[in-house]
Amino acid sequence: MPYLIVIVLSIFTLTGCQSAYYSAMEQVGYHKRDIMVDRVEDAKESQQDAQEEFTSALEALSSLTNFSGGDLEDMYNKINDKYQDSEKAAQNVSDRIAAIEDVSDALFEEWQSELDLYTSDSLRRSSEQKLRETKSSYQTMLSAMKRAEKKMDPVLNTLRDNTLYLKHNLNASAVGSLQGEFMSLEKDIAYAIKQMNAAIAESDKFLAQLNQK
């Protein structure tokens, strides 16, 4: 990203005024469509990161199924770290989705208003059709992202419960209790990853649609 754009980004991210931010970015040749593309790519990356963190947390918890003695406090610290990383990754996914929703409102509003500027009926109709198609693709993508976001909650809840239980019960019987939770967590993570992969696929379709504009 050019240095000037980085400066503009820093200033308006701090002020929190999105409309002013979009206007300023447009002044340096960085339009809402470009911002949308970047934010969708960021969301895809955040979902991939979340998958990695969830898988890593599952691997840490899997050590409980083979526990035969050792330092439970070290095991707790490792699992807690993985839970914290997973929670941050999930929050990042939510933040990225919110950022997409923000720029989409601005992008589609601008696109709709600019239809009135056409003097050519055929070009206006063509642009209007592309707007409808892009909105439809966007809604499909957003719905997929929201489904994936929702499926992260059971994973985080189970990770949190297990971490808290282990924290307050650092003994062999606690390990035995948590071993029964592993299969349920494994299933939840697999489903969340499946939903995130579906959202990533819809993101690719949306970007392809957007690039036709």
C-alpha distance (Angstrom), angle and dihedral (degrees) to the residues before:
residue distance angle dihedral
M1 . . .
P2 3.85 . .
Y3 3.79 116.3 .
L4 3.82 93.7 -114.8
I5 3.79 91.4 54.1
V6 3.80 90.1 50.6
I7 3.81 89.7 54.7
V8 3.81 92.5 49.0
L9 3.79 90.8 46.8
S10 3.81 91.7 52.0
I11 3.79 94.2 48.8
F12 3.78 98.3 48.6
T13 3.78 95.0 38.7
L14 3.79 86.5 60.1
T15 3.80 94.0 46.8
G16 3.78 92.7 47.4
C17 3.82 92.9 -144.1
Q18 3.78 102.9 136.0
S19 3.81 97.7 -177.3
A20 3.79 90.8 53.0
Y21 3.79 89.1 45.2
Y22 3.80 92.9 53.8
S23 3.81 91.4 47.4
A24 3.78 92.4 49.5
M25 3.79 92.7 47.6
E26 3.78 90.3 50.4
Q27 3.79 89.4 54.8
V28 3.80 88.9 62.2
G29 3.80 93.1 46.1
Y30 3.80 98.3 -96.1
H31 3.80 107.2 124.7
K32 3.81 132.1 -165.6
R33 3.78 90.2 -102.0
D34 3.82 89.6 57.1
I35 3.79 90.6 48.4
M36 3.80 90.2 49.5
V37 3.81 91.4 52.5
D38 3.80 91.5 49.9
R39 3.79 93.1 47.8
V40 3.79 93.5 49.1
E41 3.80 89.1 50.2
D42 3.81 89.2 49.1
A43 3.80 90.3 51.1
K44 3.79 91.1 51.0
E45 3.79 90.1 51.3
S46 3.81 92.2 47.6
Q47 3.81 90.6 53.1
Q48 3.79 90.7 50.2
D49 3.81 89.2 50.3
A50 3.81 90.6 49.8
Q51 3.79 90.5 52.3
E52 3.79 90.1 53.3
E53 3.80 92.9 47.9
F54 3.81 93.2 48.0
T55 3.79 91.1 49.0
S56 3.79 90.8 48.1
A57 3.81 90.9 50.3
L58 3.80 90.3 50.0
E59 3.79 90.2 52.2
A60 3.80 90.3 51.2
L61 3.79 91.4 51.1
S62 3.79 91.5 45.8
S63 3.79 87.5 68.4
L64 3.81 86.1 71.6
T65 3.79 91.4 63.9
N66 3.79 89.4 60.4
F67 3.79 97.0 38.3
S68 3.78 112.1 138.3
G69 3.77 100.8 160.9
G70 3.76 136.6 -49.7
D71 3.78 141.0 108.3
L72 3.79 107.0 -24.1
E73 3.79 92.4 -174.9
D74 3.80 91.0 60.6
M75 3.78 88.9 48.9
Y76 3.80 90.9 49.8
N77 3.81 92.0 50.3
K78 3.78 91.2 51.5
I79 3.80 93.4 48.3
N80 3.80 92.0 45.1
D81 3.80 90.8 52.2
K82 3.79 90.1 51.9
Y83 3.79 91.1 48.6
Q84 3.81 91.5 50.9
D85 3.80 90.7 49.2
S86 3.80 90.7 49.2
E87 3.78 92.2 50.0
K88 3.80 91.6 51.0
A89 3.79 91.2 48.0
A90 3.81 91.5 50.7
Q91 3.80 91.6 48.9
N92 3.78 89.3 50.8
V93 3.80 89.7 54.6
S94 3.81 90.2 52.5
D95 3.80 91.8 47.8
R96 3.80 91.6 50.5
I97 3.80 91.9 50.5
A98 3.81 90.8 50.2
A99 3.80 90.0 51.0
I100 3.80 90.4 52.8
E101 3.80 91.3 50.7
D102 3.79 90.5 51.4
V103 3.79 96.4 52.7
S104 3.81 92.8 40.5
D105 3.80 90.7 60.6
A106 3.79 90.7 52.1
L107 3.80 94.4 42.8
F108 3.80 97.2 49.4
E109 3.80 93.2 42.2
E110 3.79 90.4 53.4
W111 3.81 92.6 45.2
Q112 3.82 91.3 50.3
S113 3.80 94.0 48.3
E114 3.80 92.7 48.4
L115 3.81 91.6 58.2
D116 3.81 87.1 78.7
L117 3.80 90.4 60.1
Y118 3.81 94.5 67.1
T119 3.79 119.1 104.1
S120 3.81 91.1 -173.9
D121 3.80 112.2 78.9
S122 3.80 93.1 -160.0
L123 3.80 93.7 52.1
R124 3.79 91.2 46.0
R125 3.79 91.8 51.4
S126 3.80 90.5 47.8
S127 3.80 92.1 50.7
E128 3.80 91.1 45.7
Q129 3.80 90.8 52.5
K130 3.80 91.0 49.9
L131 3.79 89.5 49.5
R132 3.81 91.3 54.1
E133 3.80 91.9 47.5
T134 3.80 92.7 47.6
K135 3.80 92.0 48.0
S136 3.79 90.2 50.4
S137 3.79 92.0 49.9
Y138 3.81 89.9 46.4
Q139 3.80 92.8 52.8
T140 3.80 90.8 49.9
M141 3.80 90.5 50.6
L142 3.81 93.7 45.4
S143 3.80 92.1 49.3
A144 3.80 89.8 52.0
M145 3.80 90.5 49.5
K146 3.80 91.7 49.2
R147 3.80 91.3 50.3
A148 3.79 90.2 51.0
E149 3.80 91.0 46.8
K150 3.80 90.9 51.9
K151 3.81 92.4 50.4
M152 3.79 90.4 57.9
D153 3.81 91.2 67.4
P154 3.83 97.0 72.0
V155 3.80 89.2 48.9
L156 3.79 93.2 51.2
N157 3.80 92.2 43.9
T158 3.80 92.5 53.5
L159 3.79 92.7 44.4
R160 3.80 90.1 49.8
D161 3.81 93.2 47.6
N162 3.78 93.0 48.5
T163 3.78 93.0 46.2
L164 3.80 93.1 49.6
Y165 3.79 92.9 45.7
L166 3.77 92.2 50.7
K167 3.81 91.0 46.0
H168 3.79 92.7 58.5
N169 3.79 97.6 34.8
L170 3.78 108.7 46.4
N171 3.79 96.1 171.7
A172 3.78 140.8 99.2
S173 3.81 94.1 -98.9
A174 3.81 89.7 57.6
V175 3.78 89.5 53.7
G176 3.79 89.4 52.5
S177 3.80 90.9 52.2
L178 3.80 92.8 50.4
Q179 3.77 94.5 47.6
G180 3.79 88.5 72.5
E181 3.81 90.5 57.5
F182 3.79 94.0 58.2
M183 3.80 99.0 82.5
S184 3.79 92.3 48.6
L185 3.79 91.2 50.1
E186 3.79 91.3 46.8
K187 3.81 89.8 54.7
D188 3.82 93.1 47.1
I189 3.79 92.0 50.2
A190 3.79 92.5 47.7
Y191 3.80 90.2 51.9
A192 3.81 93.1 46.3
I193 3.80 90.6 50.6
K194 3.80 90.3 49.0
Q195 3.80 90.5 53.1
M196 3.80 92.2 46.7
N197 3.79 91.3 51.0
A198 3.80 88.7 51.1
A199 3.80 89.8 51.0
I200 3.80 91.0 49.4
A201 3.81 90.0 51.7
E202 3.82 90.7 51.1
S203 3.80 88.9 48.3
D204 3.78 90.1 57.1
K205 3.81 90.5 50.1
F206 3.79 91.3 49.4
L207 3.79 92.9 49.7
A208 3.79 89.7 50.7
Q209 3.82 89.5 51.1
L210 3.80 92.6 46.6
N211 3.79 92.2 50.1
Q212 3.79 89.5 58.9
K213 3.78 90.2 68.0
